[in-house]
Amino acid sequence: MDFAQLSLIHLGFGLLLLILWIAALIDLKTLTIPNELSFILIALWVPFAIFAIRSGYTAIDLVFQVLGGLAAFLVGVVLFAMRVMGGGDVKLVGALAPLLPIETLPWLFASIAIIGMFWGVLFVIGKYFFYKFGDEKLSLRKALKTKLPYGPAIAAGFTLYTFPLLSSTGIF
């Protein structure tokens, strides 16, 4: 891989992480993830696919990645129907999943889930203590029922999972 290709990979990955973390911060503040950000992430798949084919991927590999993204989206839809996950979170995961080989998706989801568990505990504790000592009182029961913005967990899980994956390929 020459310098120009590595530079494009770094630029693309940096752009992907920037958009992902902007979505996470918006989710943290508003409990929503704008559709436009998920659509931009989906659009980033096109240059990824072109680069992947030039790097030796086959069309079948890319089809499986798209199928992995659709499967992730469908699982998310089920979680949304069960009121476990928000719609923006589902679209965000569905947009990220096709960017990785299908065989890595279970590990990505495990990474997001583990970080999400820690994030959920920290969020509830923070919410409880913030309101406990502020003007407005919040019981622990109400703190536990607070909606959790899951975008930060998705962003952290994706970031922490992909950095070692990319570094093992010599890209970083």
N, C-alpha and C positions, 0 to 999 in steps of 0.2 A: 504494500500500500504506500503510495507516495504522499508527500506532504500535503498536497492539495486535497486529496481524498480524506486524510485525517482531519484537516481543517474543516471540511464540510461536515464530517461526522460530529466534531466538537461543537460546531455552530448549531447543527440540527438538534443535538442532544441538549445543548444549553437552552435553546428556544423551547424545546419540549418541557424542560424542568421549570423554566420561567413561567410558562403558561399554566403548568400544573400547580405551582406554588401560588400563583395569583388566584387560581380557582380555590385553593385551600384557604387562603386568607379571606376571600369573599364569603366562602361558606362559614368560616369562623364568625364573621361579623353579621351575616344576614340569614344563615341557615339555607342558603340557596347557592347553586352553581349555575352561572349563566350558560344557556345552551350554546352560545357562540363559542365559548372556550372549548367545549367538548367537540364542536364541529371543526375548530381549528386543529385540535389534536388528531381527529380523524383524517383531515386533509394532509397532515404531516406523514401519513402512511404512504402516500403516493411517492414522494422522493425517497422514502425508506425502501419501498419496493423496487424502484429503479436501481438504487445502489445495491440492494441485496442481489438482484439478478446479475448485475455486473460483477458481483463478488462470488458468484457460484451457486447461489440459491436457484432452485428450479421453480417453475410455476406451481407445481404441486406443493412445495414448501409454503409458498405464499397463500395458496388456497387454504391450507391447514391453519395458517395464522389467522386468516379471516374467519374461518370456522371456529377457531378458539375464541376470537373476539365475540362472535355471535353467541357462542355457548356461555361466555362470561356475562353477556348482556341478558340472556334468557334466565340464567340463575339469579341475576340481579332483579329481574322483573318478578320472579317468584318471591324474593326477599322483600321487594317493594310491596307486593300484594299482602305479605304477612306483616307489613308495617315495621320491618326490621331495618330497612335501608331506605333512604330518600331517593327520589327520582333522579336528582342531579348526580348523586353518588353512583347510581347504576350506570348512567350515561358516561360518567368519567371513567369508570372501570372498563366499560365496553369500548371506550375510545383508546385506552391504554393497552388492552390485551392483545390486539393484533400486531403491536409493535415488537412483541417478543415471540420466540419460537413456542409452539404449542406445548412442548414437553416441559417448559419452564413455568407454565401458568399455575400449577398447584403450589409451587414454591413461592411464587409471587403472592398468591392469595393467602398463603400461610403467613408470609411476612406482613401483609396488610392486617390480617386478623390479630397477630400477636401485638403489633404496634397499636392497633385499635383497642385491644384490651387495656394496655397501659394508659393510652390516651383517655379512654373512658373513665378509668379510676381517677386519674389526675384531674380531669375535667369536673367530675362530680365533687371531689374533695375541694378543688379550687372554688367551685360555685358555692358550696356549703359555707366555707370559711369566709369568702368574700362577702356574702350576704349576712353571715352570722355576726360579723363585727361592723357591718355598715348600718345605714339608717333603716333599711328594709330587712326584716327577719325572714329567714328561709329555713324551714325544717329539713332534716335529712331526708325525710320521705319525699318532700317536694323536689329536693336536689336530685334525688334518684330518678324522678320522673321527667327531669329536664331533657329536652331534645339535644342530642349530641351531634355537633357538626362533624361528619366523618371524613370530609375532604382532607383535613390535615393528616389523618391516619393513612389515607390512600396515598397522598403525596409522599409522606415519610416512608411508607412501605415500599413504594415503587422506587424511590431514590436510593434507599439503603439496599434494596435487592439488586438494582441494575448496576450500581457502581462496581461491586466485585465481579459481576458477570462481564461487564465491559473491560475491566482491567485484566481479566484472565485471557481475553482475546488480544491483548496488546494495544487496544485502542486508547486506554488511559494508563 
